[in-house]
Amino acid sequence: MNNNFFVKTHGLGNEYIVLDSKNITFELTQKAITRICNVNFGIGSDGILLLVDSDRADIGLQIFNPDGSEAEKSGNGLRIFCKYVFDYGVLDKKEFTVETKGGIVKATIEETVNNKAKIITVDMGQAIFKSDLIPTKFETPEVDNITIEANGKSFDVNCVSVGNPHCVILKEDLSIDEIKQFGPFLENHEMFPNRINVQFAKVINRNEVEVLIWERGAGFTLASGSSSCAVASVMKKKGLVDENITIKMQGGTLKINVDPNFNIRMTGEVREICSGILSNELLEDVNL
């Protein structure tokens, strides 16, 4: 494999670039990340997935948002990363573990086409509802329908961690304009010390929920795996849905299973967009 080889893959329109830490000739700084992810001056991406070694799992993963910040976990990112690991022979098996900043997860390649992974299941771990562990600054043990103000508007928020922090807001009607307007203020609200991912969610029935997503460090996005897990967990805790939930997003759907102990399994499709070599000219611009 050539130096600075990359693969760009999407999960329901949520796109990531995968790089191997042993195969890049430059330092993956914040400036490098933002440049590579920029749609005009780089490749364009919702983030970068970096393959690293792990002493605790089969393989390690670092996840970077397009603003250069590091994320603890990403559901779509994990499936995209697992496709890369399988497709390019990093690991020669269909079940393996991945270490992330948000914990170790188990991945299963469920379906392949022409020896390429298509459908992948990831065990996302257990949902955490304790306020201080998400983390939030609320004094209540859990954040269940607590009203906060963001840019002059009140929102009833429900918070959970699925390895990264989420703020779920139940809505009767979903508006892209609304989440784009208030998402940045909710993400950066003073009650969320590490910022937070934001979801507007509408229950359709006991097995379907429709969601709009404002992703921490990335903005409005067509789909998010961890957001889907967060929404499913909150809805299950409120008794609004059953154990198996379809999360419908702008980019497509994910199947989420939340067991009685709030352990989460996520299943969905991933598709490669392109692969190539980061050009010397791009790397020159990154190092300016």
C-alpha positions in Angstrom: 0.0 0.0 0.0 1.4 3.4 -1.0 2.3 6.1 1.5 -0.6 8.5 2.2 -3.2 6.1 0.8 -6.8 7.0 1.8 -10.2 5.6 1.4 -13.4 7.7 1.5 -16.6 5.8 2.5 -20.1 6.8 3.6 -22.6 5.4 5.9 -26.0 6.8 4.9 -24.4 10.0 3.5 -22.2 10.5 6.6 -18.8 10.3 5.0 -15.3 9.7 6.5 -11.8 9.4 5.2 -9.7 6.5 6.6 -6.0 6.7 7.0 -3.4 4.3 8.5 -1.1 5.9 11.1 1.8 3.7 9.9 1.3 4.8 6.3 1.2 8.6 6.5 4.3 10.8 6.0 2.9 13.9 7.8 1.6 14.8 11.2 -2.2 14.7 11.5 -2.5 18.1 13.2 -5.7 20.1 13.6 -4.7 22.1 10.6 -4.1 19.0 8.5 -7.5 17.5 9.5 -9.4 20.7 8.8 -7.7 21.1 5.4 -8.2 17.5 4.3 -11.9 17.6 5.4 -12.6 20.9 3.6 -14.8 20.4 0.6 -13.1 23.2 -1.4 -9.4 22.9 -0.5 -9.2 19.2 0.5 -11.1 16.0 -0.2 -14.2 16.9 1.8 -15.4 14.8 4.7 -17.4 14.7 7.9 -14.2 13.5 9.7 -11.1 11.4 9.6 -10.7 7.8 11.0 -7.1 6.9 11.9 -6.1 3.3 12.2 -3.8 2.8 15.2 -2.4 -0.1 17.3 -4.2 -1.3 20.4 -3.1 -3.4 23.4 -6.7 -4.0 24.4 -8.5 -4.9 21.2 -7.8 -6.4 17.7 -7.4 -2.9 16.3 -7.4 0.7 17.4 -9.3 3.7 16.1 -8.9 7.5 16.6 -11.9 9.6 15.3 -11.4 13.2 14.4 -14.2 15.8 13.6 -13.7 18.1 10.6 -12.8 21.0 13.0 -9.8 18.9 14.2 -11.3 17.9 17.6 -11.2 14.3 18.6 -14.5 12.3 19.1 -14.9 9.5 21.6 -17.0 7.3 19.4 -19.0 7.4 16.1 -21.5 4.7 15.0 -21.2 5.4 11.2 -17.5 6.0 11.6 -17.1 2.6 13.3 -18.9 0.8 10.5 -16.9 2.7 7.9 -13.7 1.8 9.7 -14.7 -1.8 10.0 -15.4 -2.0 6.3 -11.8 -0.7 5.6 -10.3 -3.2 8.0 -12.1 -6.1 6.3 -11.9 -4.9 2.7 -8.2 -4.1 2.8 -7.2 -7.2 4.8 -6.0 -5.4 7.9 -7.7 -8.3 9.8 -8.6 -11.6 8.2 -11.9 -12.3 10.1 -15.5 -11.2 10.1 -15.8 -10.6 13.9 -13.3 -8.4 15.7 -12.9 -5.8 18.4 -12.1 -2.1 18.0 -10.7 0.2 20.7 -12.0 3.8 20.6 -11.6 6.6 23.1 -15.2 5.8 24.1 -14.5 2.2 24.8 -14.0 -1.2 23.1 -16.7 -2.3 20.7 -17.4 -5.6 18.9 -18.0 -5.6 15.2 -19.5 -8.2 12.9 -19.4 -8.2 9.1 -23.0 -9.4 8.4 -23.1 -9.2 4.6 -20.5 -9.0 1.8 -20.7 -8.4 -1.9 -17.7 -9.3 -4.1 -15.7 -9.9 -0.9 -16.4 -6.3 0.2 -18.3 -5.6 3.4 -21.8 -4.1 2.9 -23.8 -4.6 6.1 -22.1 -4.3 9.5 -23.3 -4.7 13.1 -21.5 -2.9 15.9 -22.1 -3.5 19.6 -22.0 0.1 20.9 -21.9 -0.7 24.6 -24.3 0.4 27.3 -26.2 3.7 27.3 -25.3 5.9 30.3 -27.9 8.2 31.7 -26.0 9.6 34.8 -25.7 13.4 34.5 -22.1 13.6 35.6 -20.9 10.7 33.5 -22.3 12.0 30.2 -21.0 14.6 31.2 -23.3 17.5 32.0 -23.4 20.1 34.7 -27.0 19.4 35.8 -27.3 18.7 39.5 -30.1 16.1 38.9 -29.1 12.4 38.8 -30.3 12.2 35.2 -31.3 14.7 32.5 -34.9 13.8 31.8 -37.0 16.5 30.2 -35.1 19.4 31.7 -35.7 22.8 30.2 -32.8 24.9 29.0 -32.6 28.1 26.9 -30.6 28.3 23.7 -30.5 31.5 21.7 -33.7 32.8 23.3 -35.7 29.6 22.8 -36.6 26.9 25.4 -35.9 23.2 24.8 -36.8 20.2 26.9 -33.6 18.1 26.8 -32.9 14.4 27.5 -29.2 13.5 27.8 -27.3 10.2 27.4 -23.9 8.9 26.6 -23.3 6.1 24.2 -19.5 6.6 24.4 -20.0 10.2 23.4 -22.5 12.8 24.8 -25.9 13.4 23.3 -28.9 15.7 23.8 -32.2 14.3 22.5 -35.2 16.7 22.1 -38.6 15.3 21.3 -40.5 17.1 18.7 -44.0 16.9 17.1 -42.7 18.3 13.9 -39.1 18.3 12.5 -37.6 21.3 10.9 -34.1 21.4 9.2 -34.1 25.1 9.5 -34.8 24.9 13.2 -32.0 22.5 14.0 -29.5 24.4 11.9 -30.5 27.6 13.7 -30.4 26.3 17.3 -28.0 23.4 16.9 -24.8 25.4 17.4 -26.2 27.0 20.6 -27.3 23.7 22.1 -24.0 22.0 21.1 -22.0 24.7 23.0 -24.4 25.3 25.9 -22.8 26.0 29.2 -24.3 22.9 30.8 -22.3 20.6 28.4 -18.6 20.9 29.4 -17.4 18.7 26.4 -20.0 20.2 24.0 -22.7 17.8 22.9 -24.4 16.1 19.9 -28.0 17.2 19.3 -30.9 15.3 17.9 -34.5 16.4 17.2 -36.6 13.3 17.3 -40.2 12.4 16.3 -41.7 9.1 17.3 -43.7 7.6 14.4 -44.7 4.3 16.1 -43.2 1.9 18.6 -40.6 0.7 16.1 -39.8 3.8 14.1 -38.4 7.2 15.0 -37.5 10.0 12.6 -34.5 12.1 13.5 -32.6 15.3 12.5 -29.0 15.6 13.7 -26.6 18.4 14.6 -23.2 16.7 15.2 -20.7 18.1 17.6 -17.7 19.5 15.6 -19.4 18.8 12.2 -22.8 20.6 12.2 -25.9 19.4 10.4 -25.3 15.9 9.0 -27.4 13.5 7.0 -26.9 10.6 9.4 -25.2 9.5 12.6 -24.8 6.1 14.1 -24.1 7.2 17.7 -27.0 9.7 17.4 -29.3 6.9 16.3 -28.2 4.8 19.3 -28.8 7.8 21.7 -32.3 8.5 20.4 -33.2 4.8 20.5 -32.0 4.6 24.1 -33.8 7.7 25.3 -37.1 6.6 23.6 -36.7 3.1 25.1 -36.2 4.5 28.6 -39.3 6.7 28.2 -41.3 3.6 27.2 -42.1 5.1 23.8 -40.6 2.3 21.6 -39.9 -1.4 21.7 -36.6 -3.2 21.7 -36.0 -3.1 17.9 -36.1 0.4 16.5 -35.6 1.8 12.9 -34.1 5.2 13.0 -35.0 7.2 9.9 -32.6 10.0 8.9 -32.0 12.2 5.9 -29.4 9.8 4.6 -31.2 6.6 5.3 -32.1 4.2 8.1 -30.3 2.2 10.8 -31.6 -0.7 12.8 -31.0 -0.3 16.5 -31.6 -2.9 19.2 -31.7 -1.8 22.8 -31.9 -4.6 25.3 -33.5 -4.3 28.8 -30.1 -3.3 30.3 -29.7 -0.6 27.6 -26.9 -2.5 25.7 -27.0 -1.3 22.1 -26.5 -3.0 18.8 -26.5 -1.1 15.5 -26.8 -2.5 12.0 -26.5 -0.6 8.8 -25.0 -0.3 5.3 -21.6 1.2 4.3 -20.4 2.0 0.8 -17.0 3.1 -0.5 -16.9 6.3 -2.5 -13.3 6.4 -3.7 -9.7 5.7 -2.8 -6.4 7.3 -3.7 -3.2 9.0 -2.6 -3.1 12.4 -0.9 -1.2 14.6 -3.3 2.2 16.2 -2.5 0.6 19.6 -3.3 -2.1 19.0 -0.7 0.5 18.0 1.9 2.5 21.1 1.0 -0.5 23.2 1.8 -1.1 21.3 5.0 2.5 22.0 6.1 2.5 25.8 5.3 
